[in-house]
């Protein structure tokens, strides 16, 4: 059994949070045709957020961040593929961004190619390998990262937070006798990233980690980087909803999606409104509490179907308010562009 617990295929088989993404969406796709009939358009989701241009997962991170007031977003610059390192360094300096930084694709796909860059030399090497346009973002070194899903009907002043996820970064705890490598090998989450972690911590691999010392292996709060997502819905209250009601009214054309946020603590966020929005994910953004290992798979289906019913309701109101219904040609063009982009990203 111990040997099985170190096998990637066994870990993924026994933990549905690692199953292929399409499995989660089977009932959503079935429901979609019924929703399309109710709304009167097969591609209604393209108008759930009129301010965001994309096809489900193809939102530009840079453009969606422009919807956010400056005080709530990290310093960010756009990087076209083929950009010269010297030119980018000038932009970094001009914007007051310090190393370390976060480099990630402008249109992401489940955390692929997102990395923390510690210095100019590392950045220069990374820029030479870019296959698609990226963004550079200042590294926000706050202790807490959350995924907060919010929606508001266009004809309502008050919205809803149906999902709050607390992100627990990939880490191991020392026992005073095991090496870092042994701790990583013995942790089902970290063993899935064994090769990358071995490269990153090559010099520390055989060092013994002191008892009770927690070592964070990756500070990028992405499920594909090993981050554990924990359901924080019990922490949602009227005060938190009010904060994001205020924010949503400042983001014209945004009604539905997930904010990925860093903050010192939830108390600080509520008391001082001290937080930074790392990303705004539109209609393709999931309520990430569904990835909590303790959530039942049928609950995942139920919650995803529920959130898509809200997306359809918002689109219907937007159509009533004058938004043009998407055509097949428009949707097909966006779909082809996104598929081409994913091919380049991989």
Rosetta silent file (secondary structure, phi, psi, omega in degrees, C-alpha in Angstrom):
SEQUENCE: XXXXXXXXXXXXXXXXXXXXXXXXXXXXXXXXXXXXXXXXXXXXXXXXXXXXXXXXXXXXXXXXXXXXXXXXXXXXXXXXXXXXXXXXXXXXXXXXXXXXXXXXXXXXXXXXXXXXXXXXXXXXXXXXXXXXXXXXXXXXXXXXXXXXXXXXXXXXXXXXXXXXXXXXXXXXXXXXXXXXXXXXXXXXXXXXXXXXXXXXXXXXXXXXXXXXXXXXXXXXXXXXXXXXXXXXXXXXXXXXXXXXXXXXXXXXXXXXXXXXXXXXXXXXXXXXXXXXXXXXXXXXXXXXXXXXXXXXXXXXXXXXXXXXXXXXXXXXXXXXXXXXXXXXXXXXXXXXXXXXXXXXXX
SCORE:     score description
SCORE:     0.000 S_00000001
   1 L     0.000  -39.578 -179.714    0.000    0.000    0.000 S_00000001
   2 L   -60.989  -39.020  178.975    2.854    2.413    0.833 S_00000001
   3 L   -66.915  -38.336  178.850    4.292    1.896   -2.645 S_00000001
   4 H   -62.561  -38.184 -177.967    0.903    2.563   -4.219 S_00000001
   5 H   -65.380  -13.932  178.263    0.602    5.856   -2.323 S_00000001
   6 H   -99.811    0.882 -179.437    3.715    7.089   -4.119 S_00000001
   7 L   -92.612  126.859 -176.803    2.363    6.244   -7.573 S_00000001
   8 H   -59.116  -44.790 -176.286    0.925    9.151   -9.488 S_00000001
   9 H   -61.072  -35.618 -178.910   -1.708    7.101  -11.297 S_00000001
  10 H   -72.307  -42.078  179.152   -3.012    5.718   -7.994 S_00000001
  11 H   -60.678  -45.177 -178.672   -3.113    9.128   -6.311 S_00000001
  12 H   -69.243  -36.246  179.797   -5.043   10.618   -9.235 S_00000001
  13 H   -65.490  -38.813 -174.458   -7.394    7.660   -9.479 S_00000001
  14 H   -88.698   -6.211 -179.497   -8.346    7.809   -5.800 S_00000001
  15 L  -126.776  103.928 -172.660   -8.728   11.598   -5.601 S_00000001
  16 H   -61.790  -20.510 -179.790  -11.359   12.979   -7.966 S_00000001
  17 H   -62.393  -16.743  178.779   -9.918   16.513   -7.664 S_00000001
  18 H  -102.559    4.734 -179.781   -7.191   15.311  -10.062 S_00000001
  19 L   -70.804  160.980  178.654   -9.559   13.718  -12.584 S_00000001
  20 L   -55.469  141.671 -173.839   -9.785   15.147  -16.141 S_00000001
  21 H   -59.250  -35.017 -173.986  -11.609   18.446  -16.227 S_00000001
  22 H   -62.684  -27.301 -178.445  -14.242   17.333  -18.760 S_00000001
  23 H   -62.129  -34.893 -179.343  -15.746   14.863  -16.266 S_00000001
  24 H   -64.724  -25.410 -167.081  -16.884   17.744  -14.064 S_00000001
  25 L  -104.138    3.802  179.364  -18.806   19.308  -16.930 S_00000001
  26 H   -54.993  -52.801  179.433  -20.861   16.442  -18.343 S_00000001
  27 H   -68.433  -27.111  178.215  -24.099   17.548  -16.564 S_00000001
  28 H   -65.988  -43.015  178.398  -23.264   21.199  -17.281 S_00000001
  29 H   -63.666  -41.946  178.485  -23.141   20.491  -21.021 S_00000001
  30 H   -61.848  -45.911  179.376  -26.421   18.593  -20.850 S_00000001
  31 H   -63.898  -30.874 -174.396  -28.035   21.446  -18.919 S_00000001
  32 H   -56.935  -39.483 -177.803  -26.583   23.982  -21.362 S_00000001
  33 H   -67.483  -36.136  175.802  -28.949   23.023  -24.172 S_00000001
  34 H   -66.603  -43.569  178.690  -31.952   23.502  -21.906 S_00000001
  35 H   -63.014  -39.067 -179.921  -30.608   26.878  -20.759 S_00000001
  36 H   -60.854  -39.187  177.558  -29.974   27.898  -24.380 S_00000001
  37 H   -65.660  -40.673 -179.556  -33.624   27.267  -25.192 S_00000001
  38 H   -65.941  -40.892 -176.214  -34.727   29.346  -22.186 S_00000001
  39 H   -83.352  -29.439 -179.481  -32.407   32.238  -23.038 S_00000001
  40 L    91.057   22.136  178.792  -32.858   31.981  -26.797 S_00000001
  41 L  -161.287  131.235 -177.345  -29.196   31.704  -27.713 S_00000001
  42 L   -69.721  -26.391 -174.610  -26.720   28.818  -27.766 S_00000001
  43 L  -113.488   36.355 -176.170  -23.773   31.062  -26.942 S_00000001
  44 H   -54.627  -30.910 -175.393  -25.395   33.192  -24.241 S_00000001
  45 H   -62.812  -18.177  178.202  -22.276   32.911  -22.025 S_00000001
  46 H   -72.206  -11.351  179.375  -20.434   35.307  -24.348 S_00000001
  47 H  -119.068   11.806  176.285  -22.649   38.117  -23.018 S_00000001
  48 L   -63.735  -41.732  174.316  -22.710   37.249  -19.310 S_00000001
  49 L  -119.713   93.328 -177.380  -19.929   39.829  -18.857 S_00000001
  50 L   -57.647  -26.032 -177.267  -20.204   42.315  -21.739 S_00000001
  51 L   -79.049  -10.945 -176.367  -16.913   43.953  -20.700 S_00000001
  52 L  -110.562  125.437 -178.207  -14.931   40.713  -21.127 S_00000001
  53 L  -105.268  116.054  179.469  -14.072   39.456  -24.595 S_00000001
  54 L   176.036  178.951  178.231  -13.242   35.759  -24.838 S_00000001
  55 L  -119.739   92.717 -179.604  -14.585   32.241  -25.235 S_00000001
  56 L    60.751  -77.049 -176.144  -15.175   30.737  -21.765 S_00000001
  57 L  -101.429    6.524 -171.280  -11.496   30.269  -20.765 S_00000001
  58 L  -102.417   30.379  177.196   -9.920   32.689  -23.232 S_00000001
  59 L   -72.163  138.470  173.348  -10.156   35.945  -21.267 S_00000001
  60 L   -74.877  121.288  179.486   -7.095   38.185  -21.431 S_00000001
  61 H   -61.166  -39.880 -177.825   -5.769   38.550  -17.873 S_00000001
  62 H   -65.153  -44.849 -177.822   -4.327   41.942  -18.697 S_00000001
  63 H   -69.167  -40.172 -179.817   -7.570   43.309  -20.153 S_00000001
  64 H   -67.341  -32.141  177.500   -9.800   41.971  -17.388 S_00000001
  65 H   -66.269  -24.229  179.406   -7.512   43.499  -14.761 S_00000001
  66 L   -66.977  -17.012  177.287   -8.101   46.898  -16.368 S_00000001
  67 L   -74.784  -19.426 -173.680  -11.669   46.678  -15.044 S_00000001
  68 L   -87.530  134.431  174.835  -10.340   46.698  -11.465 S_00000001
  69 L   -55.019  145.145 -173.136   -9.646   50.013   -9.668 S_00000001
  70 H   -55.744  -35.185 -174.857   -5.898   50.650   -9.400 S_00000001
  71 H   -68.410  -14.221 -176.976   -5.790   50.401   -5.615 S_00000001
  72 H  -111.027    9.360  179.435   -6.892   46.760   -5.746 S_00000001
  73 E  -126.878  146.832  178.312   -4.611   45.369   -8.425 S_00000001
  74 L   -72.356  159.763  175.580   -0.870   44.602   -8.439 S_00000001
  75 L   -62.819  129.619 -172.750    1.468   46.433  -10.784 S_00000001
  76 E  -141.150  139.309  174.263    1.206   44.610  -14.089 S_00000001
  77 E  -129.731  153.377 -179.342    2.725   44.982  -17.553 S_00000001
  78 E   -92.520  137.087 -177.278    1.943   43.275  -20.846 S_00000001
  79 E  -126.174  110.517  176.304    4.687   41.269  -22.549 S_00000001
  80 L   -76.668  143.765  176.722    4.390   40.351  -26.223 S_00000001
  81 L   -60.299  140.700 -177.184    6.167   37.187  -27.305 S_00000001
  82 L    89.037   -0.588  178.863    9.506   38.081  -28.876 S_00000001
  83 L   -64.014  141.477  178.997    9.963   41.140  -26.633 S_00000001
  84 L   -76.567  135.098 -179.542   13.587   42.024  -25.972 S_00000001
  85 H   -53.135  -39.935 -179.063   14.677   41.541  -22.329 S_00000001
  86 H   -61.832  -40.805  179.637   16.233   45.016  -22.217 S_00000001
  87 H   -66.065  -40.486  179.925   12.964   46.656  -23.266 S_00000001
  88 H   -67.202  -38.438  178.141   11.019   44.685  -20.669 S_00000001
  89 H   -62.849  -35.527  176.427   13.475   45.628  -17.932 S_00000001
  90 H   -63.228  -43.207  179.343   12.903   49.294  -18.787 S_00000001
  91 H   -65.048  -40.266  178.336    9.142   48.756  -18.424 S_00000001
  92 H   -60.434  -45.670  179.902    9.621   46.914  -15.124 S_00000001
  93 H   -65.373  -42.505 -178.341   11.711   49.784  -13.766 S_00000001
  94 H   -61.696  -34.089 -178.249    9.294   52.419  -15.087 S_00000001
  95 L   -91.656    3.195  176.660    6.394   50.716  -13.285 S_00000001
  96 L    68.344   30.422 -179.687    8.315   50.342  -10.014 S_00000001
  97 L   -91.306  132.293 -179.576    8.161   46.537  -10.039 S_00000001
  98 L  -109.291  151.140  171.723   10.754   44.712   -7.931 S_00000001
  99 L   -73.882  148.713    0.397   11.974   41.128   -8.134 S_00000001
 100 L   -73.844  159.756  178.566   10.694   38.521   -7.514 S_00000001
 101 E  -128.856  167.873  173.408    7.940   38.788  -10.097 S_00000001
 102 E  -109.176  127.941  176.510    5.244   36.520  -11.509 S_00000001
 103 E  -114.115  124.314 -178.332    5.389   35.704  -15.220 S_00000001
 104 E  -150.611  154.228  178.842    2.300   34.061  -16.704 S_00000001
 105 E   -59.609  142.620  179.756    0.464   33.683  -20.016 S_00000001
 106 L   -63.985  -37.544  172.279   -1.975   36.485  -20.742 S_00000001
 107 L  -112.752  110.652 -172.599   -4.582   33.854  -21.559 S_00000001
 108 L   -93.310  168.965  175.350   -4.044   31.014  -19.130 S_00000001
 109 L  -148.337   94.588  175.576   -5.026   27.394  -19.020 S_00000001
 110 L    54.359   39.223  171.728   -5.071   25.706  -15.595 S_00000001
 111 L    82.146    5.748 -179.883   -1.801   27.242  -14.430 S_00000001
 112 L   -64.064  131.663  173.154    0.372   26.122  -17.343 S_00000001
 113 L    69.276   17.304  173.580    3.619   28.123  -17.625 S_00000001
 114 L   -85.618  129.448 -176.872    2.973   30.310  -14.559 S_00000001
 115 E  -146.950  151.751  173.065    6.243   30.903  -12.724 S_00000001
 116 E   -92.796  127.279 -177.048    7.886   33.003  -10.058 S_00000001
 117 E  -113.479  126.218 -170.359   11.019   34.712  -11.428 S_00000001
 118 L   -94.906  -18.884 -176.383   13.648   35.813   -8.918 S_00000001
 119 L  -156.673  174.138 -174.933   16.108   37.912  -10.920 S_00000001
 120 H   -65.411  -38.566 -179.652   16.912   39.610  -14.216 S_00000001
 121 H   -64.207  -43.058  178.910   18.956   36.723  -15.595 S_00000001
 122 H   -64.746  -38.475  178.295   16.168   34.237  -14.966 S_00000001
 123 H   -64.547  -44.070 -179.613   13.674   36.606  -16.576 S_00000001
 124 H   -58.414  -42.396  178.896   15.892   37.034  -19.642 S_00000001
 125 H   -66.606  -39.211 -179.135   16.066   33.258  -20.119 S_00000001
 126 H   -67.716  -39.239 -178.715   12.306   32.912  -19.663 S_00000001
 127 H   -63.466  -32.384 -179.786   11.511   35.661  -22.178 S_00000001
 128 H   -67.120  -21.276 -175.009   13.502   33.863  -24.871 S_00000001
 129 L  -100.594    1.878 -175.987   11.216   30.829  -24.521 S_00000001
 130 L   -63.658  129.820  177.109    7.861   32.585  -24.696 S_00000001
 131 L  -101.074  -21.385 -179.172    5.458   30.968  -27.158 S_00000001
 132 L  -138.254  170.248  177.415    2.523   33.299  -26.430 S_00000001
 133 L   -67.053  143.048 -177.012    1.957   36.758  -24.990 S_00000001
 134 E  -126.284  175.248  166.518    2.448   36.984  -21.228 S_00000001
 135 E  -126.894  151.278  172.251    2.030   39.422  -18.381 S_00000001
 136 E  -110.946  132.819 -176.494    4.501   40.342  -15.654 S_00000001
 137 E  -131.891  140.837  175.497    3.018   41.033  -12.253 S_00000001
 138 E   -61.420  145.325  179.999    4.594   42.166   -9.027 S_00000001
 139 L   -81.575  118.115  179.527    4.815   39.343   -6.498 S_00000001
 140 L   -92.752  110.466 -171.431    2.327   39.986   -3.684 S_00000001
 141 L   -95.605   44.139  176.348    3.838   38.296   -0.644 S_00000001
 142 L   -84.111  158.166 -173.278    0.756   38.244    1.575 S_00000001
 143 L   -73.104  -30.126 -171.783    0.015   35.203    3.716 S_00000001
 144 E  -113.634  130.694  170.930   -3.480   34.439    2.478 S_00000001
 145 E  -120.468  133.104 -179.011   -4.650   33.665   -1.036 S_00000001
 146 E  -130.945  155.265  169.046   -8.332   33.139   -1.717 S_00000001
 147 E  -112.168  118.035 -174.596  -10.593   32.450   -4.654 S_00000001
 148 E  -119.475  114.198  178.493  -13.810   34.442   -4.270 S_00000001
 149 E   -91.238  133.878 -177.024  -16.690   33.876   -6.673 S_00000001
 150 E  -138.395  144.354  169.536  -19.146   36.744   -6.994 S_00000001
 151 E  -146.078  154.564  177.920  -22.159   37.500   -9.143 S_00000001
 152 L  -146.177  131.559  175.671  -24.731   40.254   -9.370 S_00000001
 153 L   -68.239  138.844 -175.816  -27.786   40.483  -11.594 S_00000001
 154 L   -56.405  -27.130 -179.255  -27.506   43.565  -13.868 S_00000001
 155 L   -98.774   18.286 -179.832  -30.763   45.010  -12.540 S_00000001
 156 L  -124.187  148.153  177.111  -29.793   44.527   -8.889 S_00000001
 157 L   -86.955  -20.763 -174.467  -27.621   46.595   -6.547 S_00000001
 158 L  -114.670  139.031 -178.577  -26.731   43.649   -4.345 S_00000001
 159 L  -112.412 -166.412 -175.646  -24.846   40.514   -5.326 S_00000001
 160 E  -136.458  141.330  169.812  -24.018   37.079   -3.980 S_00000001
 161 E  -110.452  100.128 -178.222  -20.811   35.283   -3.004 S_00000001
 162 E   -87.397   -8.438 -175.249  -21.604   31.575   -3.564 S_00000001
 163 E  -151.770  130.669  173.429  -18.021   30.390   -3.156 S_00000001
 164 E  -133.908  121.376 -177.407  -14.991   31.276   -1.058 S_00000001
 165 E  -114.752  129.119  173.774  -11.888   29.117   -1.317 S_00000001
 166 E   -94.832  126.118 -176.590   -8.924   29.218    1.049 S_00000001
 167 E   -98.295  124.842  178.555   -5.755   28.193   -0.759 S_00000001
 168 E  -106.466  110.391 -175.868   -3.192   26.153    1.132 S_00000001
 169 L   -61.808  149.106  177.883    0.166   26.313   -0.629 S_00000001
 170 L   -59.000  125.426 -176.276    2.033   23.089   -1.343 S_00000001
 171 E  -153.993  166.398  172.498    4.246   22.411    1.670 S_00000001
 172 E  -132.795  155.633  179.182    5.862   19.739    3.834 S_00000001
 173 E  -112.791  128.904 -179.538    6.447   19.583    7.602 S_00000001
 174 L   -70.284  152.548  176.625    9.826   18.519    8.982 S_00000001
 175 L  -123.009    3.440  177.697   10.157   15.694   11.517 S_00000001
 176 L    84.375   -3.650 -179.502   13.825   16.139   12.423 S_00000001
 177 L  -134.499  -22.690 -178.407   14.938   12.905   10.764 S_00000001
 178 L   -93.715  145.033  175.630   13.684   12.872    7.160 S_00000001
 179 E   -76.138  164.807  177.539   15.352   14.714    4.297 S_00000001
 180 H   -57.705  -43.276  179.631   13.412   17.186    2.198 S_00000001
 181 H   -59.798  -41.739  179.476   13.389   14.652   -0.625 S_00000001
 182 H   -66.298  -37.639  178.786   11.922   11.955    1.617 S_00000001
 183 H   -66.018  -40.271  178.397    9.229   14.316    2.869 S_00000001
 184 H   -66.094  -41.611  179.662    8.288   15.220   -0.688 S_00000001
 185 H   -65.527  -27.165 -176.970    8.226   11.538   -1.689 S_00000001
 186 L   -93.147    0.530 -179.155    5.949   10.777    1.256 S_00000001
 187 L  -106.875  115.737 -176.292    3.418   13.516    0.556 S_00000001
 188 H   -55.826  -31.189  179.488    0.717   12.512   -1.982 S_00000001
 189 H   -76.870  -44.155 -176.942    0.320   16.110   -3.203 S_00000001
 190 H   -74.573  -27.301 -178.580    4.002   16.920   -3.580 S_00000001
 191 H   -66.323  -23.494  175.827    4.902   13.569   -5.145 S_00000001
 192 L   -66.763  -17.765 -178.234    2.787   14.572   -8.150 S_00000001
 193 L  -119.225   24.979 -172.486    5.343   17.345   -8.746 S_00000001
 194 H   -52.452  -49.812 -174.788    8.423   15.331   -7.787 S_00000001
 195 H   -63.017  -46.466  179.852   10.542   16.044  -10.894 S_00000001
 196 H   -64.783  -39.656 -179.838   10.019   19.821  -10.848 S_00000001
 197 H   -68.799  -35.172  177.977   10.597   19.995   -7.093 S_00000001
 198 H   -62.798  -39.453  178.391   13.779   17.930   -7.368 S_00000001
 199 H   -68.150  -44.402 -175.248   15.166   20.451   -9.864 S_00000001
 200 H   -68.785  -36.235 -175.813   14.100   23.470   -7.832 S_00000001
 201 L  -112.841   34.872 -176.816   15.401   22.152   -4.500 S_00000001
 202 H   -54.640  -43.984 -176.616   18.395   20.220   -5.808 S_00000001
 203 H   -73.676  -17.603 -177.654   20.791   21.694   -3.253 S_00000001
 204 H  -108.315   -1.410 -170.860   18.407   20.994   -0.342 S_00000001
 205 L   -55.488  -38.099 -175.720   17.101   17.609   -1.449 S_00000001
 206 L  -102.344    9.725  177.617   19.194   15.587    1.019 S_00000001
 207 L   -84.127  142.442  178.435   19.037   18.036    3.889 S_00000001
 208 E   -81.023  130.968  179.551   17.092   17.073    7.002 S_00000001
 209 L   -89.259  126.402 -178.455   14.207   19.398    7.755 S_00000001
 210 L   -56.022  152.136  179.921   13.982   20.317   11.480 S_00000001
 211 L   -58.118  134.828  176.639   11.015   19.007   13.446 S_00000001
 212 L    70.663    2.661  176.470    7.829   21.110   13.054 S_00000001
 213 L   -79.788  124.542  177.641    9.416   23.369   10.424 S_00000001
 214 E   -93.312  124.737  178.178    6.934   24.050    7.636 S_00000001
 215 E  -114.584  116.980  177.812    8.550   24.508    4.242 S_00000001
 216 E   -80.077  126.075 -175.506    6.406   26.001    1.490 S_00000001
 217 L   -91.676  -25.609  179.470    7.360   24.383   -1.807 S_00000001
 218 L  -154.100  125.264 -177.661    5.404   26.654   -4.134 S_00000001
 219 L   -99.880   15.404  173.434    3.813   30.030   -3.382 S_00000001
 220 L   -95.147  117.503 -171.672    1.744   30.128   -6.572 S_00000001
 221 L   -81.297   61.403 -179.202   -1.825   29.359   -5.518 S_00000001
 222 L  -119.511  138.696 -178.755   -2.780   27.147   -8.421 S_00000001
 223 H   -57.815  -37.529  179.771   -4.288   23.671   -8.192 S_00000001
 224 H   -72.447   -9.194  176.043   -1.915   22.439  -10.897 S_00000001
 225 H   -99.380    6.047  177.755    1.000   23.624   -8.749 S_00000001
 226 L    99.005   -2.856  179.464   -0.107   21.441   -5.843 S_00000001
 227 L   -63.149  137.204  177.331   -2.106   24.029   -3.906 S_00000001
 228 E   -93.767  129.716 -179.347   -4.877   22.515   -1.825 S_00000001
 229 E   -98.702  125.064 -179.330   -8.248   24.245   -2.133 S_00000001
 230 E  -117.471  136.088 -179.249  -10.353   24.368    1.016 S_00000001
 231 E   -66.315  119.098  178.399  -14.015   25.338    1.223 S_00000001
 232 L  -114.719   23.581 -175.886  -14.319   28.626    3.100 S_00000001
 233 H   -60.515  -24.760  179.209  -18.026   29.244    2.471 S_00000001
 234 H   -69.361  -12.735 -178.688  -18.688   29.363    6.201 S_00000001
 235 H   -91.970   -5.940  179.940  -16.629   32.591    6.289 S_00000001
 236 L   -73.132  130.555  177.055  -18.941   34.467    3.909 S_00000001
 237 L  -143.250  177.142 -176.178  -20.918   37.233    5.609 S_00000001
 238 H   -63.291  -33.547  179.597  -22.775   40.419    4.758 S_00000001
 239 H   -63.847  -43.594  179.526  -19.696   42.562    5.338 S_00000001
 240 H   -65.883  -42.844  178.949  -17.708   40.620    2.753 S_00000001
 241 H   -61.261  -40.690 -179.210  -20.572   40.736    0.256 S_00000001
 242 H   -61.341  -39.459  178.914  -20.885   44.492    0.737 S_00000001
 243 H   -60.199  -44.049 -176.873  -17.200   45.017   -0.126 S_00000001
 244 H   -83.780  -17.877  166.785  -17.567   43.185   -3.427 S_00000001
 245 H   -62.688  -47.635  179.234  -20.890   44.848   -4.168 S_00000001
 246 H   -59.448  -43.986 -178.953  -19.020   48.147   -4.032 S_00000001
 247 H   -64.104  -43.728 -176.012  -16.254   46.761   -6.240 S_00000001
 248 H   -62.187  -33.442  179.863  -18.643   45.328   -8.827 S_00000001
 249 H   -71.972  -16.157  175.663  -20.337   48.697   -9.325 S_00000001
 250 L   -91.932   -6.634 -178.606  -16.935   50.142  -10.234 S_00000001
 251 L  -110.763   81.901 -174.828  -16.369   47.386  -12.814 S_00000001
 252 L   -61.151  129.029  178.030  -18.746   48.321  -15.612 S_00000001
 253 L    86.315    7.018  176.038  -19.886   45.324  -17.643 S_00000001
 254 L  -114.317  126.409 -177.869  -18.751   42.724  -15.098 S_00000001
 255 L  -132.336  -12.270 -166.854  -21.411   40.669  -13.322 S_00000001
 256 E  -155.783  123.788  175.560  -20.133   37.150  -12.868 S_00000001
 257 E   158.745 -175.255 -176.133  -16.808   35.485  -12.108 S_00000001
 258 E  -114.681  134.279  172.155  -14.017   34.659   -9.704 S_00000001
 259 E   -98.475  128.199  170.213  -11.470   36.966   -8.159 S_00000001
 260 E   -97.035  119.620 -165.075   -8.118   35.439   -7.212 S_00000001
 261 E  -128.287  142.988  167.929   -6.988   37.565   -4.285 S_00000001
 262 E  -117.029  139.648 -177.563   -4.045   37.975   -1.941 S_00000001
 263 E  -156.423  152.733  176.913   -4.479   39.650    1.416 S_00000001
 264 L   -59.783  -36.928  178.962   -2.776   39.554    4.834 S_00000001
 265 L  -169.931  162.963  176.799   -5.974   38.065    6.308 S_00000001
 266 H   -64.159  -35.737  178.849   -9.731   38.065    5.836 S_00000001
 267 H   -62.306  -42.909  178.940  -10.031   40.370    8.832 S_00000001
 268 H   -66.304  -39.858  178.195   -7.647   42.860    7.198 S_00000001
 269 H   -58.700  -45.770 -176.284   -9.532   42.608    3.914 S_00000001
 270 H   -75.448  -39.531 -175.803  -12.817   43.445    5.628 S_00000001
 271 H   -75.213  -47.659 -172.625  -11.513   46.021    8.081 S_00000001
 272 H  -109.975   -2.036 -172.707   -9.084   47.948    5.860 S_00000001
 273 L    52.367   42.144 -179.968  -10.049   46.731    2.381 S_00000001
 274 L   -96.067   98.120  178.768   -6.420   45.703    2.092 S_00000001
 275 L  -159.953  159.347  175.699   -6.260   43.212   -0.766 S_00000001
 276 E  -127.401  132.615  177.655   -4.903   42.755   -4.276 S_00000001
 277 E   -91.230  111.561 -178.638   -6.773   41.060   -7.106 S_00000001
 278 E   -75.729  -37.592 -178.796   -4.294   38.906   -9.006 S_00000001
 279 E  -149.078  150.754  168.909   -6.791   37.826  -11.660 S_00000001
 280 E  -115.624  117.325  179.432  -10.375   38.348  -12.723 S_00000001
 281 E  -106.732  122.982 -175.312  -11.851   35.181  -14.236 S_00000001
 282 L   -80.986 -131.149 -172.244  -15.082   35.671  -16.134 S_00000001
 283 L   -63.944  -21.524  177.486  -17.647   33.108  -17.230 S_00000001
 284 L   -85.541   -4.992  179.827  -14.989   30.372  -17.360 S_00000001
 285 L   -74.059  131.230 -178.771  -13.999   30.955  -13.756 S_00000001
 286 L   -93.111  151.783  167.921  -15.036   28.126  -11.481 S_00000001
 287 L   -74.766   98.580 -164.140  -16.249   28.347   -7.885 S_00000001
 288 H   -71.965   -2.693  173.531  -13.049   26.675   -6.710 S_00000001
 289 H   -63.085  -17.005 -179.920  -14.439   25.343   -3.426 S_00000001
 290 H   -64.613  -19.628 -179.242  -15.522   22.391   -5.587 S_00000001
 291 H   -87.998    2.176  174.095  -11.896   21.190   -5.514 S_00000001
 292 L   -59.426  126.500 -178.144  -11.938   20.728   -1.764 S_00000001
 293 L   -56.772  -22.080 -178.313  -10.959   17.052   -1.269 S_00000001
 294 L   -88.641   -4.400  179.133  -13.853   16.642    1.158 S_00000001
 295 L   -79.145  135.719  178.503  -16.479   17.759   -1.352 S_00000001
 296 L   -73.882  150.609 -177.475  -18.507   14.939   -2.872 S_00000001
 297 H   -63.199  -36.253  179.373  -18.352   14.543   -6.624 S_00000001
 298 H   -68.867  -29.426  174.998  -22.129   14.880   -6.920 S_00000001
 299 H   -66.619  -37.254  176.621  -21.937   18.150   -4.990 S_00000001
 300 H   -58.572  -49.149  179.010  -19.448   19.388   -7.594 S_00000001
 301 H   -59.147  -44.387 -178.165  -21.933   18.651  -10.360 S_00000001
 302 H   -61.683  -45.698 -176.604  -24.745   20.329   -8.434 S_00000001
 303 H   -70.101  -37.408  178.263  -22.764   23.514   -7.725 S_00000001
 304 H   -66.707  -42.265  177.934  -21.430   23.840  -11.291 S_00000001
 305 H   -63.086  -39.520 -179.614  -24.907   23.429  -12.760 S_00000001
 306 H   -63.614  -42.085 -176.410  -26.269   26.018  -10.316 S_00000001
 307 H   -71.165  -30.999  177.374  -23.644   28.611  -11.224 S_00000001
 308 H   -74.136  -27.477  173.775  -24.266   28.142  -14.954 S_00000001
 309 H   -65.666  -35.626  176.521  -27.969   28.731  -14.415 S_00000001
 310 H   -66.599  -42.795  178.716  -26.995   32.098  -12.920 S_00000001
 311 H   -57.505  -41.358  179.057  -24.790   32.864  -15.955 S_00000001
 312 H   -66.068  -40.756 -179.631  -27.774   32.187  -18.216 S_00000001
 313 H   -63.387  -41.859  179.130  -30.054   34.396  -16.115 S_00000001
 314 H   -64.523  -43.589  179.578  -27.577   37.291  -16.268 S_00000001
 315 H   -61.052  -41.245 -179.667  -27.209   36.904  -20.046 S_00000001
 316 H   -60.955  -40.628  177.773  -30.976   36.952  -20.501 S_00000001
 317 H   -66.519  -41.270  178.841  -31.180   40.249  -18.603 S_00000001
 318 H   -62.766  -39.314  176.238  -28.308   41.665  -20.662 S_00000001
 319 H   -62.871  -42.003  179.811  -30.107   40.704  -23.886 S_00000001
 320 H   -63.584  -30.485 -178.929  -33.240   42.400  -22.592 S_00000001
 321 L   -87.406    5.420  172.969  -31.143   45.497  -21.851 S_00000001
 322 L   112.167   -2.548  177.457  -29.899   45.694  -25.435 S_00000001
 323 L   -68.714  134.891 -179.694  -26.826   43.459  -25.661 S_00000001
 324 L   -71.320  139.407  178.811  -26.620   41.804  -29.083 S_00000001
 325 L   -74.433  136.411 -179.626  -26.967   38.030  -29.099 S_00000001
 326 L   -63.636  144.004  176.341  -23.791   36.224  -30.205 S_00000001
 327 L   -95.536  164.403  176.101  -23.852   34.629  -33.642 S_00000001
 328 H   -60.175  -41.043 -178.708  -22.489   31.225  -34.608 S_00000001
 329 H   -60.755  -44.552  179.597  -19.793   32.953  -36.685 S_00000001
 330 H   -62.342  -48.033 -178.587  -18.617   35.014  -33.718 S_00000001
 331 H   -63.833  -42.085 -179.416  -18.554   32.019  -31.363 S_00000001
 332 H   -63.872  -41.013  179.005  -16.827   29.792  -33.911 S_00000001
 333 H   -63.082  -43.321  178.977  -14.139   32.400  -34.556 S_00000001
 334 H   -65.617  -39.726  179.768  -13.431   32.774  -30.843 S_00000001
 335 H   -63.494  -44.854  179.436  -13.341   28.995  -30.387 S_00000001
 336 H   -63.560  -41.799  179.693  -10.840   28.521  -33.224 S_00000001
 337 H   -62.699  -41.353 -179.032   -8.619   31.313  -31.882 S_00000001
 338 H   -67.653  -40.989  178.572   -8.627   29.794  -28.409 S_00000001
 339 H   -64.620  -38.664  176.871   -7.783   26.319  -29.670 S_00000001
 340 H   -64.559  -40.042  179.247   -4.924   27.710  -31.724 S_00000001
 341 H   -63.426  -45.457  179.941   -3.687   29.574  -28.667 S_00000001
 342 H   -59.677  -38.297  178.562   -3.798   26.429  -26.480 S_00000001
 343 H   -61.506  -42.794  178.969   -1.734   24.585  -29.099 S_00000001
 344 H   -68.189  -37.275 -177.776    0.953   27.274  -28.958 S_00000001
 345 H   -64.185  -38.360 -179.726    0.858   27.349  -25.147 S_00000001
 346 L   -76.040    0.000    0.000    1.542   23.614  -24.911 S_00000001
